[in-house]
Amino acid sequence: MTNYEKLLQEQINNPEFAKAYREARLERILNEFLEILKEQICKNEPREVLLKTISSMQRRISSLQASE
């Protein structure tokens, strides 16, 4: 385990840190997915591709919320 991983494990026990960490992680993931979706829209991807991307986002967000 790296020093970073050790520090993260220690800090994650702090409820305030854990909440801020989860929120920041979720924000990063949402921003990443929105950028992907914007790129697909700009490329005029078919509706099915856009819907597949959105479904993937929903599954990922659900799995993150379930792990809290």
N, C-alpha and C positions, 0 to 999 in steps of 0.2 A: 504494500500500500504506500502510495506517495505521500509526501508531506501535505500536499493539497487535499488529498482524500482524507487524511487524518483530521485536518483542520475542519473540513466540511462535516465530517461525522460528529465532531465535537460541537460545532456551531448549530447543526440541524436539531440538536436537543433543545435549543433555545426557541420557544414558541414564536416569538416575534421574528427571529431570523428565518425560521422554517416557513412562516407565512409569506414573508417578503421574497424568499427564494422561489417558492411555488408560483407566486404571482409574476415574478420576473421571467421565469421559465415559460409560463403559459403565454405571456405577452410576446416573447421571442418566437415561440412556435406559431402563434397566430399571425404575426407580422411576416414570417417566412412563408406561410401558406397563402396569405393575401398577395404577396409578391408573385408567387407562382401562378395564382389565379389571374392576376393582372397581365402577366406575360402571355398566358394562354388566351386571354380575351384579345389582346393586341395582335396575336397571331391568327385570330379568327378560328380558333380550334372548334371542332364540332361540339354541340350541346352535350353529347354523351361524355366527352372528355371532361368538360367543365363539371358536370354532375358527379362524375367519378372522383374528381379532385375534392369536391365539397363533401362527398360521403367519406372520403379518406380523412378529411379534417375532422368531421364529426366523430369518427371512431377514435382518432388520436386524442381528441379533447376528452371524450368520455372515459378513455382508459386513464388519462392523467387525473381526472376528477375521482375516479374509482380508487386510485392508489393513494389518495390523501387520507 
